[in-house]
Amino acid sequence: MLDDKARYYVLLMTGLLFTGMLLAIQPYSVTSPWHIYDHPARSYLEAATHRDSVTVARHASAPEAVQWALKTSQTQPESLSVWAHEATAWAGHQLGDTTDVFLGTRRYQCTLVLRFVGVGAGAKIQQAHSDCLGPR
């Protein structure tokens, strides 16, 4: 009987020790600094899916970005809709107030590059480019 209790205590202590070690050395995840561009990118792409030129222009800082979005909405509306709902920034390059943000989706194996002027929610899109999306 003493052996049964000892086994349970050893098992309990081992479980607590394992849980404590797991909490102490738990893997951590780092939030990408580029995710601040997810919302402005998706808003721009969503406006393009609705062919709302006024809202697209509000999100853009250059006429080329407006033209790209509207042409893409005409030629690839289904693909653009996927990008508008799933685009996630995974990398970027910042130089001054200009940032090139690389976006991807789970469905497509290509990258959409949006050049933003400004930072965060107030950033506007100056240029858009993708090998699989938009006019070539």
N, CA, C and O atoms as CSV, one atom per row, in Angstrom:
chain,resi,resn,atom,element,x,y,z
A,1,MET,N,N,0.813,-1.189,0.000
A,1,MET,CA,C,0.000,0.000,0.000
A,1,MET,C,C,0.859,1.257,0.000
A,1,MET,O,O,0.540,2.247,-0.658
A,2,LEU,N,N,1.944,1.196,0.744
A,2,LEU,CA,C,2.867,2.315,0.762
A,2,LEU,C,C,3.504,2.504,-0.614
A,2,LEU,O,O,3.751,3.628,-1.051
A,3,ASP,N,N,3.761,1.394,-1.280
A,3,ASP,CA,C,4.345,1.471,-2.622
A,3,ASP,C,C,3.405,2.139,-3.612
A,3,ASP,O,O,3.852,2.888,-4.481
A,4,ASP,N,N,2.085,1.872,-3.490
A,4,ASP,CA,C,1.113,2.498,-4.392
A,4,ASP,C,C,1.077,4.006,-4.195
A,4,ASP,O,O,1.044,4.755,-5.171
A,5,LYS,N,N,1.083,4.466,-2.932
A,5,LYS,CA,C,1.085,5.893,-2.658
A,5,LYS,C,C,2.366,6.542,-3.146
A,5,LYS,O,O,2.339,7.640,-3.703
A,6,ALA,N,N,3.476,5.874,-2.941
A,6,ALA,CA,C,4.767,6.407,-3.382
A,6,ALA,C,C,4.795,6.553,-4.901
A,6,ALA,O,O,5.313,7.539,-5.425
A,7,ARG,N,N,4.243,5.581,-5.596
A,7,ARG,CA,C,4.202,5.657,-7.060
A,7,ARG,C,C,3.381,6.854,-7.523
A,7,ARG,O,O,3.780,7.570,-8.441
A,8,TYR,N,N,2.237,7.068,-6.886
A,8,TYR,CA,C,1.394,8.202,-7.255
A,8,TYR,C,C,2.084,9.539,-6.971
A,8,TYR,O,O,1.992,10.475,-7.765
A,9,TYR,N,N,2.774,9.617,-5.830
A,9,TYR,CA,C,3.506,10.845,-5.503
A,9,TYR,C,C,4.640,11.098,-6.498
A,9,TYR,O,O,4.856,12.231,-6.929
A,10,VAL,N,N,5.352,10.044,-6.854
A,10,VAL,CA,C,6.437,10.184,-7.836
A,10,VAL,C,C,5.858,10.598,-9.182
A,10,VAL,O,O,6.413,11.457,-9.867
A,11,LEU,N,N,4.744,9.986,-9.556
A,11,LEU,CA,C,4.099,10.335,-10.823
A,11,LEU,C,C,3.611,11.790,-10.795
A,11,LEU,O,O,3.790,12.522,-11.769
A,12,LEU,N,N,3.005,12.202,-9.699
A,12,LEU,CA,C,2.530,13.575,-9.553
A,12,LEU,C,C,3.688,14.563,-9.595
A,12,LEU,O,O,3.611,15.583,-10.280
A,13,MET,N,N,4.749,14.267,-8.873
A,13,MET,CA,C,5.918,15.155,-8.853
A,13,MET,C,C,6.568,15.231,-10.241
A,13,MET,O,O,6.996,16.302,-10.672
A,14,THR,N,N,6.637,14.100,-10.929
A,14,THR,CA,C,7.204,14.089,-12.272
A,14,THR,C,C,6.353,14.943,-13.215
A,14,THR,O,O,6.884,15.703,-14.025
A,15,GLY,N,N,5.044,14.812,-13.104
A,15,GLY,CA,C,4.147,15.615,-13.938
A,15,GLY,C,C,4.284,17.099,-13.655
A,15,GLY,O,O,4.322,17.907,-14.582
A,16,LEU,N,N,4.360,17.466,-12.379
A,16,LEU,CA,C,4.534,18.871,-12.011
A,16,LEU,C,C,5.876,19.409,-12.494
A,16,LEU,O,O,5.963,20.531,-12.992
A,17,LEU,N,N,6.914,18.605,-12.344
A,17,LEU,CA,C,8.244,19.011,-12.797
A,17,LEU,C,C,8.257,19.200,-14.314
A,17,LEU,O,O,8.812,20.176,-14.818
A,18,PHE,N,N,7.641,18.261,-15.036
A,18,PHE,CA,C,7.578,18.362,-16.492
A,18,PHE,C,C,6.807,19.612,-16.911
A,18,PHE,O,O,7.233,20.335,-17.812
A,19,THR,N,N,5.660,19.868,-16.249
A,19,THR,CA,C,4.862,21.053,-16.565
A,19,THR,C,C,5.637,22.329,-16.272
A,19,THR,O,O,5.603,23.276,-17.057
A,20,GLY,N,N,6.334,22.353,-15.143
A,20,GLY,CA,C,7.142,23.516,-14.802
A,20,GLY,C,C,8.252,23.759,-15.807
A,20,GLY,O,O,8.514,24.902,-16.182
A,21,MET,N,N,8.907,22.693,-16.247
A,21,MET,CA,C,9.975,22.836,-17.247
A,21,MET,C,C,9.399,23.320,-18.579
A,21,MET,O,O,9.992,24.159,-19.257
A,22,LEU,N,N,8.245,22.783,-18.938
A,22,LEU,CA,C,7.620,23.198,-20.197
A,22,LEU,C,C,7.268,24.681,-20.167
A,22,LEU,O,O,7.455,25.384,-21.160
A,23,LEU,N,N,6.762,25.154,-19.042
A,23,LEU,CA,C,6.440,26.577,-18.918
A,23,LEU,C,C,7.694,27.442,-18.907
A,23,LEU,O,O,7.692,28.556,-19.432
A,24,ALA,N,N,8.757,26.929,-18.310
A,24,ALA,CA,C,9.993,27.708,-18.214
A,24,ALA,C,C,10.713,27.824,-19.553
A,24,ALA,O,O,11.296,28.865,-19.855
A,25,ILE,N,N,10.676,26.771,-20.349
A,25,ILE,CA,C,11.417,26.789,-21.624
A,25,ILE,C,C,10.486,26.790,-22.826
A,25,ILE,O,O,10.877,26.383,-23.921
A,26,GLN,N,N,9.253,27.249,-22.623
A,26,GLN,CA,C,8.277,27.215,-23.706
A,26,GLN,C,C,8.773,27.985,-24.925
A,26,GLN,O,O,9.423,29.023,-24.807
A,27,PRO,N,N,8.454,27.455,-26.083
A,27,PRO,CA,C,8.808,28.199,-27.288
A,27,PRO,C,C,7.983,29.485,-27.347
A,27,PRO,O,O,6.824,29.511,-26.932
A,28,TYR,N,N,8.570,30.508,-27.847
A,28,TYR,CA,C,7.877,31.776,-27.945
A,28,TYR,C,C,7.696,32.136,-29.407
A,28,TYR,O,O,8.433,31.672,-30.278
A,29,SER,N,N,6.716,32.961,-29.654
A,29,SER,CA,C,6.499,33.432,-31.013
A,29,SER,C,C,6.691,34.942,-31.025
A,29,SER,O,O,6.268,35.653,-30.114
A,30,VAL,N,N,7.323,35.396,-32.055
A,30,VAL,CA,C,7.582,36.820,-32.207
A,30,VAL,C,C,6.598,37.362,-33.233
A,30,VAL,O,O,6.470,36.816,-34.329
A,31,THR,N,N,5.920,38.412,-32.883
A,31,THR,CA,C,4.983,39.038,-33.810
A,31,THR,C,C,5.781,39.820,-34.848
A,31,THR,O,O,6.674,40.600,-34.515
A,32,SER,N,N,5.442,39.595,-36.089
A,32,SER,CA,C,6.136,40.277,-37.174
A,32,SER,C,C,5.846,41.777,-37.138
A,32,SER,O,O,4.695,42.178,-36.968
A,33,PRO,N,N,6.869,42.602,-37.293
A,33,PRO,CA,C,6.626,44.044,-37.338
A,33,PRO,C,C,5.886,44.470,-38.606
A,33,PRO,O,O,5.426,45.607,-38.703
A,34,TRP,N,N,5.773,43.582,-39.555
A,34,TRP,CA,C,5.134,43.914,-40.830
A,34,TRP,C,C,3.622,43.760,-40.780
A,34,TRP,O,O,2.924,44.227,-41.679
A,35,HIS,N,N,3.106,43.110,-39.736
A,35,HIS,CA,C,1.659,42.900,-39.648
A,35,HIS,C,C,0.867,44.195,-39.489
A,35,HIS,O,O,-0.348,44.195,-39.682
A,36,ILE,N,N,1.528,45.291,-39.141
A,36,ILE,CA,C,0.796,46.565,-39.063
A,36,ILE,C,C,0.296,47.001,-40.440
A,36,ILE,O,O,-0.560,47.879,-40.546
A,37,TYR,N,N,0.831,46.387,-41.486
A,37,TYR,CA,C,0.412,46.726,-42.851
A,37,TYR,C,C,-0.690,45.802,-43.370
A,37,TYR,O,O,-1.199,46.018,-44.469
A,38,ASP,N,N,-1.069,44.775,-42.598
A,38,ASP,CA,C,-2.124,43.859,-43.043
A,38,ASP,C,C,-3.440,44.591,-43.292
A,38,ASP,O,O,-4.053,44.429,-44.348
A,39,HIS,N,N,-3.864,45.378,-42.342
A,39,HIS,CA,C,-5.162,46.058,-42.472
A,39,HIS,C,C,-5.189,47.063,-43.632
A,39,HIS,O,O,-6.127,47.037,-44.428
A,40,PRO,N,N,-4.181,47.952,-43.750
A,40,PRO,CA,C,-4.221,48.864,-44.903
A,40,PRO,C,C,-4.180,48.123,-46.249
A,40,PRO,O,O,-4.826,48.538,-47.211
A,41,ALA,N,N,-3.421,47.030,-46.305
A,41,ALA,CA,C,-3.345,46.262,-47.555
A,41,ALA,C,C,-4.684,45.621,-47.879
A,41,ALA,O,O,-5.155,45.691,-49.014
A,42,ARG,N,N,-5.291,45.001,-46.886
A,42,ARG,CA,C,-6.575,44.346,-47.116
A,42,ARG,C,C,-7.671,45.354,-47.448
A,42,ARG,O,O,-8.541,45.072,-48.271
A,43,SER,N,N,-7.636,46.515,-46.821
A,43,SER,CA,C,-8.642,47.551,-47.122
A,43,SER,C,C,-8.531,48.011,-48.569
A,43,SER,O,O,-9.538,48.183,-49.256
A,44,TYR,N,N,-7.302,48.207,-49.022
A,44,TYR,CA,C,-7.035,48.600,-50.411
A,44,TYR,C,C,-7.534,47.519,-51.373
A,44,TYR,O,O,-8.210,47.822,-52.357
A,45,LEU,N,N,-7.202,46.269,-51.086
A,45,LEU,CA,C,-7.601,45.166,-51.958
A,45,LEU,C,C,-9.113,44.942,-51.919
A,45,LEU,O,O,-9.724,44.626,-52.939
A,46,GLU,N,N,-9.704,45.106,-50.752
A,46,GLU,CA,C,-11.163,44.963,-50.624
A,46,GLU,C,C,-11.886,46.036,-51.433
A,46,GLU,O,O,-12.873,45.742,-52.107
A,47,ALA,N,N,-11.408,47.258,-51.372
A,47,ALA,CA,C,-12.008,48.332,-52.170
A,47,ALA,C,C,-11.880,48.018,-53.664
A,47,ALA,O,O,-12.781,48.307,-54.451
A,48,ALA,N,N,-10.760,47.431,-54.034
A,48,ALA,CA,C,-10.559,47.062,-55.437
A,48,ALA,C,C,-11.536,45.965,-55.854
A,48,ALA,O,O,-12.029,45.985,-56.982
A,49,THR,N,N,-11.824,45.015,-54.979
A,49,THR,CA,C,-12.765,43.944,-55.340
A,49,THR,C,C,-14.151,44.497,-55.622
A,49,THR,O,O,-14.899,43.937,-56.423
A,50,HIS,N,N,-14.491,45.599,-54.961
A,50,HIS,CA,C,-15.788,46.234,-55.194
A,50,HIS,C,C,-15.727,47.280,-56.310
A,50,HIS,O,O,-16.722,47.932,-56.625
A,51,ARG,N,N,-14.552,47.420,-56.892
A,51,ARG,CA,C,-14.313,48.404,-57.957
A,51,ARG,C,C,-14.709,49.810,-57.507
A,51,ARG,O,O,-15.283,50.596,-58.260
A,52,ASP,N,N,-14.382,50.086,-56.266
A,52,ASP,CA,C,-14.677,51.376,-55.649
A,52,ASP,C,C,-13.458,52.281,-55.827
A,52,ASP,O,O,-12.553,52.303,-54.993
A,53,SER,N,N,-13.458,53.014,-56.918
A,53,SER,CA,C,-12.274,53.813,-57.257
A,53,SER,C,C,-12.007,54.926,-56.254
A,53,SER,O,O,-10.853,55.305,-56.051
A,54,VAL,N,N,-13.045,55.454,-55.624
A,54,VAL,CA,C,-12.859,56.525,-54.636
A,54,VAL,C,C,-12.120,55.989,-53.415
A,54,VAL,O,O,-11.177,56.617,-52.933
A,55,THR,N,N,-12.543,54.832,-52.914
A,55,THR,CA,C,-11.890,54.242,-51.738
A,55,THR,C,C,-10.501,53.740,-52.086
A,55,THR,O,O,-9.582,53.874,-51.278
A,56,VAL,N,N,-10.325,53.169,-53.262
A,56,VAL,CA,C,-8.985,52.733,-53.687
A,56,VAL,C,C,-8.061,53.948,-53.710
A,56,VAL,O,O,-6.933,53.882,-53.223
A,57,ALA,N,N,-8.535,55.047,-54.272
A,57,ALA,CA,C,-7.711,56.268,-54.341
A,57,ALA,C,C,-7.408,56.808,-52.950
A,57,ALA,O,O,-6.346,57.392,-52.732
A,58,ARG,N,N,-8.319,56.622,-52.014
A,58,ARG,CA,C,-8.095,57.073,-50.639
A,58,ARG,C,C,-6.958,56.274,-49.978
A,58,ARG,O,O,-6.243,56.796,-49.123
A,59,HIS,N,N,-6.800,55.011,-50.380
A,59,HIS,CA,C,-5.745,54.154,-49.821
A,59,HIS,C,C,-4.427,54.260,-50.589
A,59,HIS,O,O,-3.409,53.718,-50.160
A,60,ALA,N,N,-4.449,54.954,-51.716
A,60,ALA,CA,C,-3.265,55.034,-52.570
A,60,ALA,C,C,-2.669,56.439,-52.552
A,60,ALA,O,O,-3.356,57.431,-52.307
A,61,SER,N,N,-1.366,56.485,-52.820
A,61,SER,CA,C,-0.703,57.791,-52.903
A,61,SER,C,C,-0.255,58.107,-54.323
A,61,SER,O,O,0.310,59.170,-54.577
A,62,ALA,N,N,-0.508,57.182,-55.252
A,62,ALA,CA,C,-0.090,57.388,-56.641
A,62,ALA,C,C,-1.145,56.810,-57.578
A,62,ALA,O,O,-1.775,55.801,-57.259
A,63,PRO,N,N,-1.338,57.440,-58.720
A,63,PRO,CA,C,-2.345,56.937,-59.668
A,63,PRO,C,C,-2.037,55.532,-60.188
A,63,PRO,O,O,-2.953,54.793,-60.550
A,64,GLU,N,N,-0.751,55.157,-60.228
A,64,GLU,CA,C,-0.383,53.810,-60.693
A,64,GLU,C,C,-0.962,52.733,-59.782
A,64,GLU,O,O,-1.368,51.673,-60.257
A,65,ALA,N,N,-1.001,52.996,-58.483
A,65,ALA,CA,C,-1.560,52.027,-57.535
A,65,ALA,C,C,-3.072,51.889,-57.735
A,65,ALA,O,O,-3.622,50.797,-57.598
A,66,VAL,N,N,-3.731,52.987,-58.056
A,66,VAL,CA,C,-5.170,52.947,-58.320
A,66,VAL,C,C,-5.427,52.170,-59.608
A,66,VAL,O,O,-6.314,51.317,-59.654
A,67,GLN,N,N,-4.660,52.459,-60.645
A,67,GLN,CA,C,-4.828,51.768,-61.925
A,67,GLN,C,C,-4.584,50.274,-61.781
A,67,GLN,O,O,-5.337,49.473,-62.335
A,68,TRP,N,N,-3.546,49.882,-61.049
A,68,TRP,CA,C,-3.235,48.469,-60.848
A,68,TRP,C,C,-4.412,47.770,-60.186
A,68,TRP,O,O,-4.835,46.703,-60.629
A,69,ALA,N,N,-4.944,48.372,-59.121
A,69,ALA,CA,C,-6.040,47.753,-58.377
A,69,ALA,C,C,-7.290,47.598,-59.236
A,69,ALA,O,O,-7.933,46.549,-59.213
A,70,LEU,N,N,-7.633,48.628,-59.988
A,70,LEU,CA,C,-8.850,48.571,-60.793
A,70,LEU,C,C,-8.707,47.620,-61.981
A,70,LEU,O,O,-9.665,46.932,-62.333
A,71,LYS,N,N,-7.531,47.572,-62.602
A,71,LYS,CA,C,-7.303,46.614,-63.696
A,71,LYS,C,C,-7.344,45.186,-63.177
A,71,LYS,O,O,-7.891,44.294,-63.825
A,72,THR,N,N,-6.765,44.977,-62.011
A,72,THR,CA,C,-6.764,43.642,-61.422
A,72,THR,C,C,-8.183,43.207,-61.076
A,72,THR,O,O,-8.528,42.036,-61.236
A,73,SER,N,N,-9.005,44.137,-60.605
A,73,SER,CA,C,-10.386,43.789,-60.267
A,73,SER,C,C,-11.184,43.394,-61.509
A,73,SER,O,O,-12.146,42.632,-61.414
A,74,GLN,N,N,-10.789,43.908,-62.661
A,74,GLN,CA,C,-11.474,43.550,-63.906
A,74,GLN,C,C,-10.980,42.224,-64.460
A,74,GLN,O,O,-11.774,41.431,-64.966
A,75,THR,N,N,-9.683,41.975,-64.372
A,75,THR,CA,C,-9.114,40.784,-65.000
A,75,THR,C,C,-9.073,39.553,-64.094
A,75,THR,O,O,-9.133,38.426,-64.586
A,76,GLN,N,N,-8.971,39.755,-62.774
A,76,GLN,CA,C,-8.858,38.626,-61.850
A,76,GLN,C,C,-9.676,38.864,-60.568
A,76,GLN,O,O,-9.114,38.892,-59.473
A,77,PRO,N,N,-10.978,39.031,-60.700
A,77,PRO,CA,C,-11.778,39.367,-59.518
A,77,PRO,C,C,-11.772,38.295,-58.426
A,77,PRO,O,O,-11.763,38.628,-57.242
A,78,GLU,N,N,-11.776,37.008,-58.806
A,78,GLU,CA,C,-11.800,35.944,-57.801
A,78,GLU,C,C,-10.485,35.904,-57.025
A,78,GLU,O,O,-10.485,35.792,-55.800
A,79,SER,N,N,-9.380,35.997,-57.736
A,79,SER,CA,C,-8.073,35.981,-57.071
A,79,SER,C,C,-7.909,37.192,-56.165
A,79,SER,O,O,-7.394,37.075,-55.053
A,80,LEU,N,N,-8.344,38.349,-56.636
A,80,LEU,CA,C,-8.236,39.568,-55.838
A,80,LEU,C,C,-9.060,39.451,-54.563
A,80,LEU,O,O,-8.649,39.946,-53.514
A,81,SER,N,N,-10.197,38.812,-54.643
A,81,SER,CA,C,-11.043,38.617,-53.468
A,81,SER,C,C,-10.335,37.748,-52.424
A,81,SER,O,O,-10.419,38.022,-51.227
A,82,VAL,N,N,-9.647,36.716,-52.871
A,82,VAL,CA,C,-8.876,35.873,-51.948
A,82,VAL,C,C,-7.790,36.704,-51.269
A,82,VAL,O,O,-7.608,36.625,-50.054
A,83,TRP,N,N,-7.084,37.488,-52.044
A,83,TRP,CA,C,-6.025,38.334,-51.481
A,83,TRP,C,C,-6.607,39.343,-50.496
A,83,TRP,O,O,-5.990,39.626,-49.469
A,84,ALA,N,N,-7.785,39.888,-50.793
A,84,ALA,CA,C,-8.395,40.882,-49.904
A,84,ALA,C,C,-8.753,40.285,-48.543
A,84,ALA,O,O,-8.756,40.994,-47.537
A,85,HIS,N,N,-9.052,38.999,-48.507
A,85,HIS,CA,C,-9.449,38.365,-47.248
A,85,HIS,C,C,-8.303,37.651,-46.534
A,85,HIS,O,O,-8.344,37.497,-45.314
A,86,GLU,N,N,-7.281,37.212,-47.275
A,86,GLU,CA,C,-6.246,36.377,-46.663
A,86,GLU,C,C,-4.846,36.989,-46.643
A,86,GLU,O,O,-3.947,36.420,-46.024
A,87,ALA,N,N,-4.640,38.101,-47.284
A,87,ALA,CA,C,-3.276,38.654,-47.385
A,87,ALA,C,C,-2.680,38.911,-46.006
A,87,ALA,O,O,-3.298,39.530,-45.140
A,88,THR,N,N,-1.468,38.418,-45.835
A,88,THR,CA,C,-0.736,38.608,-44.587
A,88,THR,C,C,0.691,39.005,-44.917
A,88,THR,O,O,1.352,38.370,-45.739
A,89,ALA,N,N,1.156,40.054,-44.274
A,89,ALA,CA,C,2.533,40.514,-44.482
A,89,ALA,C,C,3.491,39.550,-43.801
A,89,ALA,O,O,3.320,39.222,-42.627
A,90,TRP,N,N,4.496,39.096,-44.536
A,90,TRP,CA,C,5.467,38.167,-43.954
A,90,TRP,C,C,6.889,38.725,-43.970
A,90,TRP,O,O,7.774,38.180,-43.311
A,91,ALA,N,N,7.108,39.782,-44.700
A,91,ALA,CA,C,8.446,40.394,-44.728
A,91,ALA,C,C,8.312,41.816,-45.251
A,91,ALA,O,O,7.258,42.217,-45.742
A,92,GLY,N,N,9.390,42.561,-45.136
A,92,GLY,CA,C,9.373,43.918,-45.636
A,92,GLY,C,C,10.751,44.543,-45.611
A,92,GLY,O,O,11.704,43.989,-45.064
A,93,HIS,N,N,10.825,45.707,-46.218
A,93,HIS,CA,C,12.070,46.468,-46.251
A,93,HIS,C,C,11.708,47.939,-46.143
A,93,HIS,O,O,10.964,48.469,-46.969
A,94,GLN,N,N,12.238,48.592,-45.120
A,94,GLN,CA,C,11.898,49.986,-44.886
A,94,GLN,C,C,13.102,50.876,-45.153
A,94,GLN,O,O,14.220,50.579,-44.732
A,95,LEU,N,N,12.853,51.967,-45.858
A,95,LEU,CA,C,13.873,52.971,-46.120
A,95,LEU,C,C,13.202,54.329,-45.967
A,95,LEU,O,O,12.427,54.753,-46.824
A,96,GLY,N,N,13.509,55.001,-44.871
A,96,GLY,CA,C,12.853,56.276,-44.575
A,96,GLY,C,C,11.383,56.045,-44.291
A,96,GLY,O,O,11.029,55.210,-43.459
A,97,ASP,N,N,10.522,56.785,-44.983
A,97,ASP,CA,C,9.085,56.599,-44.774
A,97,ASP,C,C,8.463,55.690,-45.829
A,97,ASP,O,O,7.240,55.574,-45.907
A,98,THR,N,N,9.301,55.046,-46.639
A,98,THR,CA,C,8.828,54.136,-47.680
A,98,THR,C,C,9.124,52.704,-47.266
A,98,THR,O,O,10.240,52.384,-46.857
A,99,THR,N,N,8.113,51.842,-47.375
A,99,THR,CA,C,8.257,50.455,-46.955
A,99,THR,C,C,7.705,49.536,-48.032
A,99,THR,O,O,6.557,49.678,-48.452
A,100,ASP,N,N,8.523,48.598,-48.475
A,100,ASP,CA,C,8.061,47.530,-49.366
A,100,ASP,C,C,7.637,46.370,-48.481
A,100,ASP,O,O,8.435,45.846,-47.704
A,101,VAL,N,N,6.375,45.972,-48.602
A,101,VAL,CA,C,5.824,44.899,-47.780
A,101,VAL,C,C,5.475,43.725,-48.683
A,101,VAL,O,O,4.810,43.885,-49.706
A,102,PHE,N,N,5.932,42.549,-48.289
A,102,PHE,CA,C,5.691,41.321,-49.032
A,102,PHE,C,C,4.532,40.587,-48.368
A,102,PHE,O,O,4.586,40.253,-47.184
A,103,LEU,N,N,3.483,40.342,-49.153
A,103,LEU,CA,C,2.284,39.692,-48.626
A,103,LEU,C,C,2.088,38.343,-49.299
A,103,LEU,O,O,2.491,38.137,-50.443
A,104,GLY,N,N,1.472,37.443,-48.578
A,104,GLY,CA,C,1.170,36.130,-49.126
A,104,GLY,C,C,-0.189,35.664,-48.641
A,104,GLY,O,O,-0.789,36.273,-47.755
A,105,THR,N,N,-0.667,34.579,-49.230
A,105,THR,CA,C,-1.905,33.930,-48.786
A,105,THR,C,C,-1.621,32.444,-48.653
A,105,THR,O,O,-0.595,31.949,-49.118
A,106,ARG,N,N,-2.539,31.743,-48.015
A,106,ARG,CA,C,-2.391,30.289,-47.910
A,106,ARG,C,C,-2.710,29.612,-49.239
A,106,ARG,O,O,-2.219,28.516,-49.508
A,107,ARG,N,N,-3.517,30.247,-50.062
A,107,ARG,CA,C,-3.984,29.617,-51.281
A,107,ARG,C,C,-3.017,29.763,-52.465
A,107,ARG,O,O,-2.933,28.872,-53.310
A,108,TYR,N,N,-2.297,30.872,-52.524
A,108,TYR,CA,C,-1.428,31.129,-53.665
A,108,TYR,C,C,0.041,31.080,-53.252
A,108,TYR,O,O,0.400,31.480,-52.145
A,109,GLN,N,N,0.872,30.590,-54.145
A,109,GLN,CA,C,2.300,30.435,-53.871
A,109,GLN,C,C,3.118,31.619,-54.358
A,109,GLN,O,O,4.340,31.519,-54.465
A,110,CYS,N,N,2.480,32.715,-54.648
A,110,CYS,CA,C,3.218,33.879,-55.116
A,110,CYS,C,C,3.158,34.986,-54.071
A,110,CYS,O,O,2.487,34.858,-53.047
A,111,THR,N,N,3.859,36.057,-54.343
A,111,THR,CA,C,3.947,37.175,-53.409
A,111,THR,C,C,3.415,38.440,-54.056
A,111,THR,O,O,3.648,38.703,-55.235
A,112,LEU,N,N,2.706,39.204,-53.272
A,112,LEU,CA,C,2.252,40.528,-53.674
A,112,LEU,C,C,3.128,41.526,-52.931
A,112,LEU,O,O,3.261,41.453,-51.709
A,113,VAL,N,N,3.722,42.451,-53.663
A,113,VAL,CA,C,4.569,43.465,-53.042
A,113,VAL,C,C,3.847,44.803,-53.136
A,113,VAL,O,O,3.524,45.276,-54.226
A,114,LEU,N,N,3.603,45.401,-51.982
A,114,LEU,CA,C,2.988,46.717,-51.929
A,114,LEU,C,C,4.005,47.692,-51.356
A,114,LEU,O,O,4.612,47.430,-50.318
A,115,ARG,N,N,4.185,48.800,-52.028
A,115,ARG,CA,C,5.076,49.848,-51.525
A,115,ARG,C,C,4.213,50.888,-50.815
A,115,ARG,O,O,3.351,51.528,-51.418
A,116,PHE,N,N,4.470,51.035,-49.525
A,116,PHE,CA,C,3.724,51.984,-48.700
A,116,PHE,C,C,4.547,53.235,-48.457
A,116,PHE,O,O,5.772,53.180,-48.345
A,117,VAL,N,N,3.858,54.358,-48.378
A,117,VAL,CA,C,4.467,55.610,-47.942
A,117,VAL,C,C,3.747,55.976,-46.655
A,117,VAL,O,O,2.521,56.087,-46.629
A,118,GLY,N,N,4.508,56.161,-45.597
A,118,GLY,CA,C,3.926,56.379,-44.281
A,118,GLY,C,C,4.035,55.106,-43.464
A,118,GLY,O,O,4.541,54.088,-43.938
A,119,VAL,N,N,3.554,55.174,-42.228
A,119,VAL,CA,C,3.698,54.034,-41.321
A,119,VAL,C,C,2.352,53.649,-40.737
A,119,VAL,O,O,1.533,54.507,-40.408
A,120,GLY,N,N,2.133,52.351,-40.611
A,120,GLY,CA,C,0.955,51.832,-39.922
A,120,GLY,C,C,-0.352,52.110,-40.622
A,120,GLY,O,O,-0.442,52.070,-41.849
A,121,ALA,N,N,-1.375,52.395,-39.815
A,121,ALA,CA,C,-2.729,52.564,-40.347
A,121,ALA,C,C,-2.850,53.736,-41.315
A,121,ALA,O,O,-3.724,53.727,-42.183
A,122,GLY,N,N,-2.000,54.733,-41.184
A,122,GLY,CA,C,-2.055,55.893,-42.073
A,122,GLY,C,C,-1.242,55.728,-43.344
A,122,GLY,O,O,-1.208,56.639,-44.170
A,123,ALA,N,N,-0.592,54.596,-43.520
A,123,ALA,CA,C,0.246,54.368,-44.706
A,123,ALA,C,C,-0.612,54.268,-45.956
A,123,ALA,O,O,-1.713,53.718,-45.930
A,124,LYS,N,N,-0.090,54.808,-47.048
A,124,LYS,CA,C,-0.790,54.755,-48.332
A,124,LYS,C,C,0.059,53.970,-49.333
A,124,LYS,O,O,1.288,53.966,-49.262
A,125,ILE,N,N,-0.612,53.319,-50.247
A,125,ILE,CA,C,0.070,52.466,-51.219
A,125,ILE,C,C,0.495,53.293,-52.422
A,125,ILE,O,O,-0.311,53.968,-53.063
A,126,GLN,N,N,1.776,53.216,-52.699
A,126,GLN,CA,C,2.351,53.951,-53.824
A,126,GLN,C,C,2.460,53.066,-55.053
A,126,GLN,O,O,2.322,53.539,-56.181
A,127,GLN,N,N,2.708,51.774,-54.831
A,127,GLN,CA,C,2.936,50.862,-55.950
A,127,GLN,C,C,2.527,49.451,-55.549
A,127,GLN,O,O,2.673,49.064,-54.389
A,128,ALA,N,N,2.011,48.679,-56.510
A,128,ALA,CA,C,1.652,47.285,-56.289
A,128,ALA,C,C,2.237,46.454,-57.416
A,128,ALA,O,O,2.235,46.863,-58.577
A,129,HIS,N,N,2.750,45.256,-57.047
A,129,HIS,CA,C,3.333,44.371,-58.056
A,129,HIS,C,C,3.226,42.931,-57.602
A,129,HIS,O,O,3.433,42.620,-56.428
A,130,SER,N,N,2.899,42.045,-58.549
A,130,SER,CA,C,2.879,40.619,-58.284
A,130,SER,C,C,3.077,39.887,-59.603
A,130,SER,O,O,2.624,40.349,-60.651
A,131,ASP,N,N,3.751,38.750,-59.551
A,131,ASP,CA,C,3.934,37.941,-60.761
A,131,ASP,C,C,2.681,37.148,-61.115
A,131,ASP,O,O,2.517,36.727,-62.260
A,132,CYS,N,N,1.796,36.940,-60.139
A,132,CYS,CA,C,0.616,36.118,-60.421
A,132,CYS,C,C,-0.698,36.882,-60.317
A,132,CYS,O,O,-1.761,36.331,-60.604
A,133,LEU,N,N,-0.635,38.128,-59.915
A,133,LEU,CA,C,-1.847,38.905,-59.706
A,133,LEU,C,C,-1.686,40.265,-60.367
A,133,LEU,O,O,-0.647,40.913,-60.241
A,134,GLY,N,N,-2.716,40.682,-61.066
A,134,GLY,CA,C,-2.684,42.017,-61.659
A,134,GLY,C,C,-2.164,42.027,-63.076
A,134,GLY,O,O,-1.723,41.005,-63.602
A,135,PRO,N,N,-2.220,43.195,-63.687
A,135,PRO,CA,C,-1.745,43.342,-65.079
A,135,PRO,C,C,-0.242,43.143,-65.159
A,135,PRO,O,O,0.506,43.479,-64.241
A,136,ARG,N,N,0.165,42.592,-66.271
A,136,ARG,CA,C,1.598,42.339,-66.466
A,136,ARG,C,C,2.128,43.246,-67.558
A,136,ARG,O,O,3.315,43.195,-67.881
